[in-house]
Amino acid sequence: MFELHHLSAQEQYDWLRRGEVSPRELVDHYLKRVGRLDPAVGAFVTVTADAARARADALAEGGRSAAPLWGLSLADKDLYDRAGVATGAGSRLSRGRVATVDAGIVEAVDTAGAISLGKTATPEFGLTSYTESLIGPPTRNPYDLALGPGGSSGERRRRSQPVCFRSHRVRTAVDRSVFPLRRPASWA
């Protein structure tokens, strides 16, 4: 059975541009998928459903745009600040710290028209090669929940896509960390 997450990011963008799907429909689809899969996988530390829906509605009201990520859903790594959302960086020291301004990468994806669904798990300050923070459960490999996915963002190294995006098929913008190649999921 076909579902919206079966489309590539380019195909989703094309559908958005043609009006075959709305930003809100994509957001609702991914939020439902995250709600169903994430309790077992643990990829998200924060889901910002209300903000995502509001952003999707605002983008739609403004009319279709040529912005390169217009209407596409993504998630922020919990190392990057988004104003009004807690940034824990996987640490008890930062737990509950609510950002007052957006990080540069967050501003960039917002300007490009993307819609954030929330924050994805990271180990403390993104420093270790596996996603087991001190503030939440470990992120699991969606293909084998007994295994960890490897990497500072819970990444599957062999395919270079974060676990939250493989399991939920949410599209990502940029991960600027230097650690993603250290630990394949098959080692976890």
N, CA, C and O of each residue as an XYZ file, in Angstrom:
752
protein
N       0.842     -1.184      0.000
C       0.000      0.000      0.000
C       0.886      1.246      0.000
O       1.797      1.371      0.818
N       0.614      2.151     -0.911
C       1.387      3.380     -1.014
C       1.104      4.325      0.151
O      -0.044      4.507      0.557
N       2.183      4.928      0.685
C       2.054      5.985      1.690
C       2.996      7.121      1.307
O       3.954      6.916      0.563
N       2.723      8.307      1.814
C       3.501      9.487      1.436
C       4.994      9.330      1.708
O       5.807      9.873      0.960
N       5.375      8.603      2.755
C       6.798      8.457      3.060
C       7.520      7.563      2.053
O       8.746      7.466      2.100
N       6.801      6.912      1.149
C       7.440      6.135      0.095
C       8.030      7.042     -0.984
O       8.879      6.614     -1.765
N       7.583      8.283     -1.023
C       8.116      9.251     -1.985
C       9.472      9.756     -1.519
O       9.705      9.899     -0.319
N      10.367     10.026     -2.462
C      11.637     10.674     -2.125
C      11.347     12.127     -1.751
O      10.239     12.620     -1.963
N      12.341     12.801     -1.199
C      12.172     14.220     -0.868
C      11.862     15.023     -2.128
O      11.023     15.923     -2.099
N      12.528     14.706     -3.224
C      12.261     15.417     -4.478
C      10.835     15.178     -4.950
O      10.163     16.106     -5.399
N      10.372     13.938     -4.849
C       8.997     13.630     -5.254
C       7.992     14.341     -4.357
O       6.980     14.849     -4.841
N       8.259     14.380     -3.060
C       7.359     15.110     -2.158
C       7.331     16.585     -2.527
O       6.264     17.197     -2.569
N       8.491     17.151     -2.792
C       8.570     18.564     -3.183
C       7.765     18.795     -4.465
O       7.014     19.766     -4.563
N       7.922     17.910     -5.435
C       7.178     18.043     -6.694
C       5.670     17.965     -6.453
O       4.904     18.743     -7.022
N       5.254     17.033     -5.616
C       3.823     16.917     -5.291
C       3.326     18.191     -4.612
O       2.230     18.666     -4.907
N       4.130     18.745     -3.702
C       3.759     19.995     -3.034
C       3.604     21.120     -4.056
O       2.628     21.869     -4.012
N       4.553     21.238     -4.965
C       4.522     22.305     -5.966
C       3.296     22.187     -6.880
O       2.726     23.193     -7.304
N       2.901     20.950     -7.175
C       1.729     20.737     -8.041
C       0.419     20.779     -7.262
O      -0.653     20.738     -7.866
N       0.482     20.858     -5.945
C      -0.733     20.891     -5.137
C      -1.371     19.528     -4.935
O      -2.530     19.451     -4.527
N      -0.640     18.446     -5.211
C      -1.174     17.096     -5.030
C      -1.179     16.682     -3.563
O      -1.866     15.734     -3.184
N      -0.422     17.387     -2.750
C      -0.386     17.182     -1.299
C      -0.096     18.547     -0.684
O       0.562     19.387     -1.298
N      -0.580     18.756      0.508
C      -0.327     20.031      1.192
C       0.746     19.838      2.257
O       0.986     18.712      2.695
N       1.397     20.927      2.681
C       2.351     20.812      3.782
C       1.708     20.182      5.023
O       2.339     19.385      5.717
N       0.462     20.541      5.294
C      -0.235     19.995      6.467
C      -0.442     18.480      6.348
O      -0.299     17.750      7.329
N      -0.777     18.019      5.150
C      -0.954     16.575      4.959
C       0.355     15.823      5.211
O       0.347     14.761      5.834
N       1.472     16.363      4.733
C       2.768     15.721      4.989
C       3.095     15.719      6.476
O       3.516     14.702      7.027
N       2.898     16.866      7.121
C       3.169     16.960      8.555
C       2.318     15.963      9.326
O       2.836     15.226     10.165
N       1.026     15.932      9.054
C       0.145     14.997      9.774
C       0.544     13.546      9.522
O       0.498     12.721     10.435
N       0.934     13.235      8.294
C       1.369     11.879      7.978
C       2.596     11.494      8.819
O       2.621     10.429      9.437
N       3.601     12.361      8.836
C       4.825     12.039      9.579
C       4.598     12.039     11.088
O       5.176     11.214     11.796
N       3.774     12.943     11.587
C       3.492     12.940     13.022
C       2.797     11.643     13.439
O       3.089     11.085     14.496
N       1.895     11.182     12.615
C       1.224      9.913     12.908
C       2.239      8.767     12.904
O       2.202      7.896     13.773
N       3.130      8.775     11.939
C       4.158      7.731     11.826
C       5.129      7.779     13.000
O       5.480      6.741     13.560
N       5.560      8.969     13.368
C       6.441      9.128     14.534
C       5.729      8.629     15.790
O       6.323      7.918     16.601
N       4.471      8.997     15.950
C       3.701      8.551     17.111
C       3.585      7.042     17.206
O       3.579      6.479     18.300
N       3.492      6.388     16.058
C       3.357      4.932     16.034
C       4.689      4.213     16.237
O       4.741      3.214     16.955
N       5.773      4.703     15.617
C       7.046      3.984     15.625
C       8.032      4.431     16.706
O       8.836      3.633     17.188
N       7.966      5.690     17.077
C       9.013      6.212     17.959
C       9.038      5.638     19.372
O      10.120      5.568     19.955
N       7.929      5.229     19.953
C       8.045      4.642     21.293
C       9.025      3.460     21.346
O       9.696      3.267     22.360
N       9.113      2.689     20.297
C      10.046      1.562     20.274
C      11.445      1.967     19.824
O      12.434      1.400     20.289
N      11.534      2.947     18.921
C      12.818      3.329     18.340
C      13.530      4.392     19.177
O      14.752      4.342     19.315
N      12.798      5.340     19.731
C      13.399      6.384     20.569
C      14.229      7.401     19.812
O      15.206      7.918     20.354
N      13.867      7.702     18.574
C      14.629      8.653     17.783
C      14.366     10.105     18.168
O      15.259     10.945     18.051
N      13.147     10.414     18.628
C      12.790     11.790     18.969
C      12.842     12.005     20.479
O      12.372     11.171     21.252
N      13.421     13.135     20.886
C      13.368     13.527     22.297
C      12.265     14.541     22.529
O      11.759     14.668     23.644
N      11.890     15.259     21.490
C      10.815     16.251     21.560
C      10.072     16.243     20.233
O      10.690     16.327     19.172
N       8.762     16.144     20.288
C       7.929     16.283     19.095
C       7.146     17.577     19.263
O       6.457     17.771     20.264
N       7.255     18.455     18.280
C       6.599     19.767     18.335
C       5.419     19.789     17.353
O       5.408     20.547     16.383
N       4.444     18.949     17.633
C       3.313     18.754     16.720
C       2.537     20.042     16.459
O       2.241     20.362     15.308
N       2.204     20.781     17.513
C       1.408     21.995     17.330
C       2.165     23.032     16.501
O       1.591     23.657     15.609
N       3.443     23.211     16.795
C       4.253     24.173     16.035
C       4.397     23.731     14.582
O       4.358     24.562     13.675
N       4.563     22.432     14.354
C       4.695     21.921     12.989
C       3.415     22.156     12.197
O       3.460     22.585     11.045
N       2.289     21.876     12.811
C       1.012     22.087     12.119
C       0.778     23.571     11.834
O       0.312     23.933     10.753
N       1.101     24.426     12.803
C       0.937     25.868     12.607
C       1.834     26.367     11.471
O       1.408     27.181     10.651
N       3.069     25.880     11.427
C       3.995     26.286     10.359
C       3.478     25.790      9.007
O       3.519     26.527      8.022
N       2.998     24.560      8.954
C       2.465     24.022      7.702
C       1.291     24.850      7.211
O       1.196     25.154      6.022
N       0.398     25.215      8.118
C      -0.764     26.030      7.745
C      -0.326     27.414      7.273
O      -0.874     27.946      6.308
N       0.661     27.996      7.954
C       1.149     29.328      7.562
C       1.796     29.280      6.175
O       1.586     30.180      5.363
N       2.573     28.245      5.905
C       3.187     28.122      4.581
C       2.119     27.983      3.502
O       2.217     28.602      2.443
N       1.116     27.184      3.768
C       0.048     26.973      2.793
C      -0.735     28.263      2.540
O      -1.094     28.565      1.402
N      -0.996     29.018      3.608
C      -1.723     30.285      3.460
C      -0.939     31.275      2.618
O      -1.527     32.076      1.892
N       0.389     31.227      2.710
C       1.239     32.132      1.941
C       1.349     31.749      0.472
O       1.915     32.499     -0.323
N       0.824     30.610      0.112
C       0.899     30.145     -1.269
C       2.177     29.384     -1.549
O       3.156     29.502     -0.812
N       2.165     28.611     -2.607
C       3.332     27.809     -2.963
C       4.524     28.712     -3.233
O       4.379     29.842     -3.698
N       5.693     28.192     -2.934
C       6.921     28.971     -3.045
C       7.976     28.153     -3.783
O       7.893     26.927     -3.852
N       8.949     28.839     -4.321
C      10.082     28.174     -4.968
C      11.195     27.890     -3.972
O      12.261     27.413     -4.362
N      10.970     28.174     -2.692
C      11.985     27.888     -1.670
C      12.375     26.418     -1.764
O      11.501     25.569     -1.944
N      13.653     26.093     -1.649
C      14.132     24.734     -1.939
C      13.616     23.623     -1.030
O      13.667     22.456     -1.419
N      13.125     23.938      0.154
C      12.583     22.909      1.050
C      11.121     23.177      1.390
O      10.598     22.637      2.365
N      10.458     24.013      0.584
C       9.111     24.467      0.908
C       8.169     23.303      1.168
O       7.933     22.464      0.298
N       7.628     23.271      2.402
C       6.621     22.309      2.788
C       7.133     20.947      3.218
O       6.340     20.108      3.646
N       8.433     20.699      3.120
C       8.987     19.393      3.491
C       9.181     19.296      5.003
O       9.596     20.257      5.650
N       8.879     18.132      5.550
C       9.055     17.877      6.982
C      10.475     17.412      7.260
O      11.061     16.670      6.473
N      11.023     17.854      8.385
C      12.326     17.398      8.848
C      12.342     17.453     10.368
O      11.340     17.799     10.994
N      13.465     17.116     10.950
C      13.627     17.202     12.401
C      14.979     17.812     12.704
O      15.933     17.635     11.946
N      15.063     18.531     13.812
C      16.316     19.143     14.243
C      17.062     18.179     15.161
O      16.452     17.505     15.992
N      18.359     18.118     15.007
C      19.190     17.366     15.943
C      19.159     18.125     17.265
O      19.223     19.354     17.263
N      19.066     17.437     18.370
C      18.934     18.090     19.675
C      20.233     18.745     20.155
O      20.432     18.933     21.355
N      21.094     19.082     19.231
C      22.281     19.885     19.529
C      22.089     21.324     19.075
O      22.849     22.209     19.467
N      21.071     21.560     18.247
C      20.850     22.870     17.647
C      19.637     23.548     18.267
O      18.577     22.939     18.411
N      19.804     24.816     18.631
C      18.734     25.585     19.263
C      17.642     25.966     18.273
O      17.911     26.376     17.144
N      16.407     25.819     18.728
C      15.231     26.349     18.042
C      14.483     27.147     19.101
O      14.099     26.600     20.134
N      14.277     28.430     18.852
C      13.639     29.316     19.825
C      12.331     28.723     20.327
O      11.480     28.296     19.546
N      12.190     28.706     21.657
C      10.974     28.224     22.279
C      10.935     26.727     22.533
O       9.977     26.224     23.121
N      11.970     26.003     22.094
C      12.021     24.546     22.248
C      13.247     24.185     23.085
O      14.323     24.752     22.898
N      13.079     23.247     24.000
C      14.204     22.814     24.833
C      15.278     22.153     23.983
O      14.978     21.365     23.085
N      16.536     22.483     24.275
C      17.692     21.842     23.658
C      18.461     21.163     24.769
O      19.101     21.827     25.585
N      18.401     19.836     24.807
C      19.046     19.089     25.880
C      20.450     18.632     25.566
O      21.226     18.361     26.482
N      20.800     18.539     24.290
C      22.117     18.075     23.859
C      22.493     16.739     24.502
O      23.676     16.434     24.658
N      21.488     15.944     24.875
C      21.739     14.643     25.480
C      22.354     14.698     26.863
O      22.886     13.693     27.335
N      22.298     15.842     27.524
C      22.980     16.023     28.797
C      22.032     16.450     29.912
O      21.105     17.232     29.701
N      22.288     15.917     31.099
C      21.520     16.375     32.260
C      21.834     17.826     32.581
O      21.002     18.523     33.162
N      23.020     18.294     32.213
C      23.389     19.690     32.456
C      22.527     20.664     31.649
O      22.220     21.762     32.111
N      22.144     20.256     30.454
C      21.374     21.131     29.563
C      19.887     20.838     29.580
O      19.102     21.582     28.991
N      19.496     19.787     30.232
C      18.100     19.359     30.235
C      17.163     20.498     30.634
O      17.357     21.152     31.659
N      16.160     20.717     29.815
C      15.172     21.742     30.125
C      15.547     23.144     29.704
O      14.749     24.065     29.878
N      16.741     23.341     29.153
C      17.153     24.680     28.703
C      16.389     25.014     27.439
O      16.530     24.336     26.421
N      15.587     26.053     27.502
C      14.780     26.461     26.355
C      15.515     27.569     25.604
O      15.878     28.596     26.177
N      15.720     27.342     24.342
C      16.437     28.299     23.504
C      15.624     29.581     23.325
O      14.396     29.547     23.252
N      16.321     30.694     23.257
C      15.662     31.979     23.018
C      15.853     32.457     21.580
O      15.103     33.309     21.103
N      16.850     31.915     20.893
C      17.098     32.252     19.486
C      17.397     30.965     18.722
O      17.784     29.954     19.308
N      17.213     31.022     17.421
C      17.490     29.880     16.566
C      18.975     29.794     16.229
O      19.648     30.812     16.063
N      19.475     28.560     16.132
C      20.824     28.337     15.621
C      20.828     28.675     14.132
O      19.777     28.690     13.491
N      21.993     28.940     13.593
C      22.105     29.292     12.176
C      21.517     28.250     11.241
O      20.841     28.599     10.273
N      21.766     26.973     11.516
C      21.247     25.918     10.652
C      19.723     25.857     10.719
O      19.069     25.545      9.724
N      19.163     26.150     11.876
C      17.704     26.172     12.029
C      17.122     27.333     11.230
O      16.110     27.176     10.547
N      17.756     28.484     11.315
C      17.310     29.627     10.509
C      17.373     29.291      9.022
O      16.472     29.645      8.262
N      18.428     28.613      8.616
C      18.610     28.288      7.197
C      17.512     27.362      6.677
O      16.956     27.603      5.605
N      17.196     26.305      7.426
C      16.156     25.383      6.940
C      14.774     26.028      7.004
O      13.913     25.742      6.172
N      14.562     26.898      7.990
C      13.289     27.617      8.048
C      13.151     28.573      6.861
O      12.093     28.641      6.237
N      14.207     29.301      6.554
C      14.188     30.216      5.410
C      13.957     29.449      4.113
O      13.325     29.958      3.187
N      14.469     28.227      4.052
C      14.295     27.390      2.869
C      12.893     26.773      2.799
O      12.573     26.082      1.831
N      12.052     27.016      3.819
C      10.666     26.575      3.781
C      10.363     25.248      4.443
O       9.256     24.731      4.299
N      11.321     24.681      5.168
C      11.106     23.386      5.820
C      10.232     23.528      7.059
O      10.034     24.626      7.578
N       9.717     22.399      7.518
C       8.859     22.338      8.708
C       9.474     21.340      9.682
O       9.611     20.161      9.358
N       9.843     21.803     10.866
C      10.435     20.923     11.869
C       9.341     20.196     12.648
O       8.368     20.799     13.101
N       9.528     18.888     12.790
C       8.611     18.070     13.584
C       9.066     17.951     15.032
O       8.309     17.472     15.876
N      10.283     18.376     15.332
C      10.802     18.276     16.698
C      12.297     18.066     16.712
O      13.008     18.430     15.776
N      12.768     17.459     17.817
C      14.202     17.257     18.041
C      14.525     15.775     18.112
O      13.789     14.998     18.721
N      15.635     15.386     17.484
C      16.061     13.991     17.506
C      17.149     13.762     18.550
O      17.919     14.663     18.883
N      17.191     12.535     19.054
C      18.102     12.153     20.125
C      19.566     12.273     19.719
O      19.929     12.112     18.554
N      20.381     12.558     20.705
C      21.830     12.621     20.522
C      22.480     12.220     21.840
O      21.904     12.456     22.903
N      23.662     11.621     21.794
C      24.359     11.360     23.057
C      24.839     12.686     23.639
O      24.745     13.722     22.982
N      25.343     12.659     24.844
C      25.749     13.887     25.507
C      26.685     14.709     24.625
O      27.796     14.288     24.303
N      26.209     15.885     24.246
C      26.909     16.851     23.401
C      27.354     16.261     22.065
O      28.223     16.826     21.401
N      26.769     15.132     21.664
C      27.088     14.508     20.387
C      28.469     13.882     20.334
O      29.027     13.702     19.252
N      29.027     13.548     21.491
C      30.433     13.147     21.535
C      30.710     11.661     21.355
O      31.793     11.305     20.890
N      29.792     10.793     21.699
C      30.093      9.371     21.582
C      29.595      8.825     20.249
O      28.871      9.504     19.521
N      29.986      7.606     19.940
C      29.624      7.024     18.644
C      28.382      6.148     18.728
O      28.195      5.268     17.888
N      27.540      6.368     19.711
C      26.281      5.651     19.845
C      25.288      6.580     20.524
O      25.682      7.478     21.267
N      24.010      6.370     20.273
C      23.000      7.270     20.799
C      22.370      6.700     22.062
O      21.277      6.135     22.045
N      23.094      6.869     23.140
C      22.602      6.511     24.470
C      22.911      7.691     25.372
O      24.015      7.816     25.903
N      21.922      8.551     25.537
C      22.131      9.728     26.369
C      21.801      9.399     27.815
O      21.273      8.330     28.122
N      22.116     10.319     28.680
C      21.819     10.152     30.100
C      20.423     10.660     30.452
O      20.001     10.565     31.605
N      19.704     11.198     29.466
C      18.396     11.788     29.761
C      17.231     11.037     29.137
O      16.080     11.448     29.282
N      17.515      9.942     28.444
C      16.428      9.198     27.825
C      16.872      7.803     27.453
O      18.037      7.444     27.621
N      15.946      7.024     26.952
C      16.291      5.654     26.559
C      17.201      5.672     25.334
O      17.220      6.653     24.591
N      17.945      4.608     25.121
C      18.801      4.554     23.925
C      17.965      4.476     22.658
O      16.869      3.916     22.653
N      18.492      5.039     21.598
C      17.848      4.933     20.300
C      18.119      3.539     19.756
O      19.241      3.039     19.843
N      17.094      2.915     19.198
C      17.208      1.542     18.710
C      17.232      1.505     17.183
O      16.731      2.412     16.519
N      17.812      0.461     16.649
C      17.836      0.220     15.218
C      16.431     -0.220     14.797
O      15.934     -1.219     15.316
N      15.776      0.489     13.876
C      14.395      0.142     13.533
C      14.247     -1.217     12.858
O      13.148     -1.769     12.801
N      15.350     -1.757     12.347
C      15.299     -3.056     11.678
C      15.560     -4.204     12.643
O      15.244     -5.354     12.338
N      16.130     -3.904     13.797
C      16.373     -4.899     14.841
C      16.453     -4.144     16.156
O      17.503     -3.596     16.493
N      15.352     -4.108     16.908
C      15.263     -3.297     18.125
C      16.225     -3.753     19.223
O      16.406     -3.042     20.211
N      16.838     -4.916     19.066
C      17.828     -5.376     20.038
C      19.164     -4.676     19.828
O      20.032     -4.719     20.700
N      19.334     -4.037     18.685
C      20.587     -3.364     18.352
C      20.453     -1.856     18.448
O      19.368     -1.300     18.281
N      21.559     -1.212     18.717
C      21.619      0.242     18.620
C      21.920      0.606     17.182
O      22.481     -0.212     16.452
N      21.569      1.800     16.753
C      21.792      2.193     15.374
C      23.199      2.699     15.100
O      23.577      2.843     13.938
N      23.994      2.976     16.149
C      25.325      3.527     15.948
C      25.280      5.015     15.683
O      24.240      5.544     15.291
N      26.390      5.694     15.890
C      26.518      7.096     15.535
C      25.993      8.087     16.549
O      25.200      7.744     17.425
N      26.451      9.334     16.419
C      26.073     10.376     17.361
C      24.636     10.820     17.202
O      24.084     11.451     18.103
N      24.018     10.506     16.078
C      22.615     10.854     15.854
C      21.785      9.608     15.683
O      20.696      9.666     15.111
N      22.266      8.493     16.161
C      21.559      7.239     15.945
C      21.565      6.878     14.477
O      20.533      6.483     13.934
N      22.709      7.004     13.822
C      22.758      6.822     12.385
C      23.088      5.401     11.970
O      23.817      4.686     12.658
N      22.546      5.015     10.854
C      22.897      3.760     10.193
C      24.006      4.100      9.216
O      23.740      4.631      8.137
N      25.231      3.804      9.573
C      26.374      4.224      8.780
C      26.399      3.642      7.377
O      26.815      4.331      6.445
N      25.985      2.443      7.199
C      26.093      1.826      5.873
C      25.228      2.569      4.850
O      25.518      2.545      3.654
N      24.188      3.213      5.314
C      23.324      3.950      4.399
C      23.384      5.450      4.664
O      22.770      6.227      3.933
N      24.107      5.866      5.685
C      24.304      7.272      6.022
C      23.011      8.050      6.189
O      22.930      9.210      5.784
N      21.999      7.428      6.781
C      20.769      8.135      7.089
C      20.439      7.899      8.544
O      20.446      6.757      9.004
N      20.146      8.973      9.285
C      19.825      8.802     10.700
C      18.644      7.862     10.898
O      17.735      7.784     10.071
N      18.687      7.152     12.017
C      17.647      6.169     12.321
C      16.262      6.792     12.317
O      15.311      6.163     11.854
N      16.126      8.001     12.818
C      14.791      8.596     12.851
C      14.264      8.814     11.443
O      13.056      8.765     11.214
N      15.158      9.053     10.506
C      14.712      9.297      9.151
C      14.487      7.988      8.404
O      13.628      7.928      7.524
N      15.234      6.941      8.730
C      15.016      5.645      8.096
C      13.716      5.025      8.617
O      12.931      4.485      7.838
N      13.489      5.100      9.923
C      12.315      4.447     10.480
C      11.043      5.246     10.234
O       9.983      4.665     10.001
N      11.133      6.540     10.282
C       9.953      7.379     10.099
C       9.911      7.973      8.693
O       8.894      8.535      8.287
N      10.999      7.852      7.958
C      11.163      8.396      6.619
C      10.901      9.898      6.617
O      10.252     10.427      5.715
N      11.408     10.562      7.623
C      11.385     12.016      7.669
C      12.649     12.480      6.956
O      13.702     11.861      7.111
N      12.569     13.524      6.202
C      13.733     14.004      5.458
C      14.584     14.912      6.326
O      14.063     15.632      7.177
N      15.902     14.880      6.112
C      16.830     15.688      6.871
C      17.437     16.766      5.987
O      17.481     16.625      4.765
N      17.895     17.820      6.595
C      18.544     18.890      5.848
C      20.053     18.708      5.918
O      20.664     18.271      4.943
N      20.662     19.034      7.049
C      22.116     19.008      7.159
C      22.506     18.495      8.533
O      21.930     18.906      9.540
N      23.475     17.606      8.577
C      24.085     17.187      9.839
C      25.549     17.536      9.714
O      26.274     16.903      8.947
N      25.992     18.529     10.450
C      27.340     19.036     10.295
C      28.338     18.395     11.261
O      29.472     18.863     11.364
N      27.941     17.336     11.971
C      28.878     16.703     12.888
C      29.940     15.941     12.121
O      29.739     15.582     10.960
N      31.074     15.693     12.768
C      32.168     14.976     12.123
C      32.187     13.509     12.499
O      33.043     12.768     12.015
N      31.276     13.065     13.344
C      31.311     11.714     13.872
C      30.547     10.662     13.069
O      30.755      9.477     13.330
N      29.695     10.995     12.127
C      28.815      9.988     11.561
C      29.466      8.773     10.910
O      28.760      7.791     10.682
N      30.722      8.768     10.602
C      31.305      7.624      9.915
C      31.997      6.646     10.853
O      32.594      5.674     10.392
N      31.928      6.882     12.154
C      32.702      6.071     13.079
C      32.134      4.710     13.406
O      32.904      3.778     13.637
N      30.829      4.550     13.437
C      30.266      3.318     13.978
C      29.048      2.851     13.201
O      27.961      3.400     13.377
N      29.206      1.853     12.348
C      28.049      1.335     11.628
C      27.041      0.686     12.580
O      27.401      0.210     13.657
N      25.785      0.676     12.166
C      24.733      0.058     12.983
C      25.006     -1.421     13.180
O      24.611     -1.987     14.199
N      25.662     -2.050     12.243
C      25.927     -3.475     12.366
C      26.889     -3.783     13.501
O      27.010     -4.942     13.897
N      27.576     -2.778     14.036
C      28.496     -2.982     15.155
C      27.810     -2.800     16.487
O      28.349     -3.186     17.524
N      26.619     -2.214     16.471
C      25.965     -1.850     17.717
C      25.426     -3.062     18.446
O      24.842     -2.927     19.521
